[in-house]
Amino acid sequence: MEKQELKDFIHNEIRTFGRRHGKKLSLRKQWLMDNLLPKIAPKTNESGTILEIGFGNGEHLRDLSLANPDSIIVGAEPFANGVAALMSSITNESDNTILPQYKNIRIFPDDVRLLLKDFEDMKFSEIWILHPDPWPKARHEKRRLLGHDFLNLLSKHLGKAGQIIIGTDHWEYYDWILNELKQTKLKIKTTEIDTIKTRYQIKNKAGTTAPKYLVLGH
């Protein structure tokens, strides 16, 4: 995609709600963002790929990396401070090199829809979306990520036996996703998986008893 086409696409089709920047980064984190981040961008020719959308500070992304050493783990996150936090946690403080156990991590520091737009042929064995913003107010419902259009887009990027794993502690959002699924060809494979510990799950801002999960596939 040419630079001007990308700008037009961002302006016309992509609108990421929520913050992109928080507090000022430390000198080390800013160096990592400027110098190392471009070197670990996703590549189209890498196979055996797992995607996490909206990885926060990257705790679960790191777990995916350790659990799947032979897979490429791609994380997409538009919030710069979350990307910087992950970069800091996967690098050696003494020389700012990637720690060996995290060599399979790739980072896309923007809206995942841009990645999927540019890499139309990229397929994933797993796509993880844990605790996306539920936008609970009715007037903000259109901001929710997991509408049928987006789910249909993800479906095109699933490998033959690929799965989409969704987790949320906001039960009204969960029911809303179930309704959106009716406008897709995705099928529910299971709703029973072990609770995945993330800092968002621990906060449980919705005040529910436990997260609910969906594992979707073709």
C-alpha positions as CSV (number, residue, x, y, z in Angstrom):
1,M,0.0,0.0,0.0
2,E,1.4,3.4,-1.0
3,K,1.9,6.0,1.7
4,Q,-1.0,8.3,0.5
5,E,-3.3,5.3,0.1
6,L,-2.6,4.3,3.6
7,K,-3.4,7.8,4.9
8,D,-6.6,7.8,2.9
9,F,-7.5,4.3,4.3
10,I,-6.9,5.5,7.9
11,H,-9.0,8.6,7.4
12,N,-11.9,6.9,5.6
13,E,-12.1,3.4,7.2
14,I,-10.0,3.1,10.4
15,R,-10.9,4.9,13.6
16,T,-9.4,3.4,16.7
17,F,-11.2,4.7,19.8
18,G,-9.4,5.1,23.1
19,R,-6.0,6.5,23.9
20,R,-2.9,6.0,21.8
21,H,-0.5,7.6,24.2
22,G,-0.2,7.9,28.0
23,K,2.6,9.3,30.1
24,K,5.9,10.2,28.6
25,L,8.2,7.2,28.0
26,S,11.5,6.6,29.7
27,L,14.6,7.2,27.7
28,R,15.1,3.4,27.4
29,K,11.6,2.7,26.2
30,Q,11.7,5.5,23.7
31,W,15.0,4.1,22.3
32,L,13.4,0.7,22.0
33,M,10.4,2.2,20.2
34,D,12.6,4.2,17.8
35,N,15.3,1.7,17.1
36,L,14.2,-1.9,17.9
37,L,10.5,-1.9,17.2
38,P,10.9,-1.5,13.4
39,K,13.2,-4.6,13.3
40,I,10.5,-6.9,14.8
41,A,7.6,-5.9,12.5
42,P,5.4,-8.8,11.1
43,K,6.6,-10.3,7.8
44,T,4.3,-11.9,5.2
45,N,6.6,-14.9,4.6
46,E,6.5,-16.3,8.1
47,S,4.3,-19.2,8.8
48,G,2.9,-21.0,11.9
49,T,1.5,-17.6,13.1
50,I,-0.5,-16.7,16.1
51,L,-2.1,-13.3,16.5
52,E,-3.1,-11.4,19.7
53,I,-5.2,-8.3,19.2
54,G,-5.0,-5.6,21.8
55,F,-2.3,-7.1,24.0
56,G,-2.2,-4.4,26.7
57,N,1.2,-4.6,28.4
58,G,1.9,-8.0,26.8
59,E,1.6,-10.4,29.7
60,H,-0.4,-13.0,27.7
61,L,1.6,-12.4,24.5
62,R,4.7,-13.3,26.4
63,D,3.0,-16.5,27.6
64,L,2.0,-17.3,24.1
65,S,5.6,-16.9,23.0
66,L,6.9,-19.3,25.7
67,A,4.2,-21.8,25.1
68,N,4.7,-21.8,21.3
69,P,8.4,-21.5,20.6
70,D,8.1,-22.8,17.1
71,S,5.4,-20.3,16.1
72,I,5.6,-16.7,15.2
73,I,3.6,-14.6,17.7
74,V,2.2,-11.3,16.3
75,G,0.8,-8.7,18.7
76,A,-1.2,-5.7,17.5
77,E,-1.7,-2.9,19.9
78,P,-2.3,0.8,19.1
79,F,-1.5,2.1,22.6
80,A,2.1,3.2,22.5
81,N,2.7,2.8,26.3
82,G,1.6,-0.8,26.2
83,V,3.9,-1.5,23.2
84,A,6.8,0.1,25.1
85,A,6.0,-1.9,28.2
86,L,6.2,-5.1,26.2
87,M,9.4,-4.0,24.4
88,S,11.0,-3.4,27.8
89,S,9.9,-6.8,29.2
90,I,11.3,-8.8,26.3
91,T,14.7,-7.2,26.0
92,N,17.9,-7.3,27.9
93,E,18.4,-4.2,30.0
94,S,22.2,-4.2,29.5
95,D,22.3,-4.1,25.7
96,N,18.6,-3.7,24.6
97,T,18.7,-7.0,22.6
98,I,15.7,-9.3,22.4
99,L,15.8,-12.1,25.1
100,P,16.3,-15.5,23.4
101,Q,12.9,-16.9,24.6
102,Y,11.1,-14.0,22.9
103,K,12.8,-14.1,19.5
104,N,9.5,-15.3,17.9
105,I,7.6,-12.1,18.9
106,R,6.6,-9.6,16.2
107,I,4.8,-6.3,17.0
108,F,2.4,-4.2,15.0
109,P,2.0,-0.9,16.9
110,D,-1.3,0.2,15.4
111,D,-4.9,-0.9,14.6
112,V,-4.9,-4.5,13.6
113,R,-7.2,-3.8,10.6
114,L,-4.3,-2.0,9.0
115,L,-2.2,-5.1,9.3
116,L,-4.9,-7.3,7.9
117,K,-5.5,-4.8,5.0
118,D,-1.8,-4.9,4.1
119,F,-1.2,-8.6,4.6
120,E,-4.3,-10.0,2.8
121,D,-2.9,-13.5,2.5
122,M,-1.7,-13.8,6.0
123,K,-3.3,-16.8,7.8
124,F,-3.3,-17.5,11.6
125,S,-3.7,-20.7,13.5
126,E,-5.0,-18.8,16.5
127,I,-6.4,-15.2,17.0
128,W,-6.7,-14.1,20.6
129,I,-8.8,-11.1,21.7
130,L,-8.9,-10.9,25.5
131,H,-11.0,-8.3,27.4
132,P,-11.6,-5.8,24.5
133,D,-13.1,-2.5,25.6
134,P,-16.9,-3.3,26.0
135,W,-18.0,0.4,25.5
136,P,-21.0,-0.3,27.7
137,K,-22.9,2.9,27.0
138,A,-25.6,2.5,24.3
139,R,-24.4,5.5,22.4
140,H,-20.9,4.0,22.2
141,E,-22.0,0.6,20.9
142,K,-20.7,1.3,17.4
143,R,-17.2,1.6,18.8
144,R,-17.2,-2.1,19.8
145,L,-14.5,-4.0,18.0
146,L,-16.2,-7.4,17.7
147,G,-19.1,-6.6,15.4
148,H,-19.9,-9.0,12.5
149,D,-17.9,-7.0,9.9
150,F,-14.7,-7.4,12.0
151,L,-15.5,-11.1,12.8
152,N,-16.0,-11.7,9.1
153,L,-12.6,-10.0,8.4
154,L,-10.9,-12.2,10.9
155,S,-12.5,-15.3,9.4
156,K,-10.8,-14.6,6.1
157,H,-7.4,-14.8,7.9
158,L,-8.0,-18.1,9.8
159,G,-6.0,-21.1,8.7
160,K,-7.9,-24.3,7.8
161,A,-8.2,-25.4,11.4
162,G,-7.7,-21.9,12.9
163,Q,-9.5,-20.6,16.0
164,I,-10.6,-17.2,17.3
165,I,-10.4,-17.1,21.1
166,I,-12.4,-14.3,22.7
167,G,-12.7,-13.5,26.4
168,T,-14.6,-10.9,28.3
169,D,-15.9,-10.3,31.8
170,H,-18.6,-8.0,30.5
171,W,-21.5,-10.4,30.1
172,E,-23.8,-7.9,28.1
173,Y,-20.9,-7.5,25.6
174,Y,-20.6,-11.3,25.4
175,D,-24.3,-11.6,24.5
176,W,-23.9,-8.8,22.0
177,I,-21.1,-10.8,20.3
178,L,-23.3,-13.9,20.2
179,N,-25.9,-11.9,18.3
180,E,-23.3,-10.5,15.9
181,L,-22.1,-14.0,15.2
182,K,-25.4,-14.7,13.5
183,Q,-24.3,-12.5,10.6
184,T,-21.1,-14.6,10.1
185,K,-20.2,-18.1,9.0
186,L,-18.2,-18.7,12.1
187,K,-19.2,-21.5,14.4
188,I,-18.8,-21.8,18.2
189,K,-16.4,-24.7,18.9
190,T,-16.5,-24.4,22.7
191,T,-17.1,-21.9,25.5
192,E,-15.3,-24.0,28.1
193,I,-11.6,-23.0,28.6
194,D,-9.6,-22.3,31.7
195,T,-9.6,-18.7,33.0
196,I,-6.8,-16.8,31.4
197,K,-5.1,-14.5,33.9
198,T,-4.3,-11.0,32.7
199,R,-4.2,-7.7,34.6
200,Y,-7.5,-6.8,33.0
201,Q,-9.1,-10.1,34.1
202,I,-7.8,-9.5,37.7
203,K,-9.2,-5.9,37.7
204,N,-12.7,-7.3,36.6
205,K,-14.1,-3.8,36.1
206,A,-17.5,-5.3,35.2
207,G,-17.7,-6.9,38.6
208,T,-18.8,-10.3,37.2
209,T,-18.0,-13.7,38.8
210,A,-15.8,-14.9,36.0
211,P,-14.9,-14.2,32.4
212,K,-16.8,-15.8,29.6
213,Y,-15.1,-17.3,26.5
214,L,-15.8,-18.1,22.9
215,V,-13.7,-20.3,20.7
216,L,-14.8,-19.8,17.1
217,G,-13.8,-21.5,13.9
218,H,-15.0,-22.4,10.4
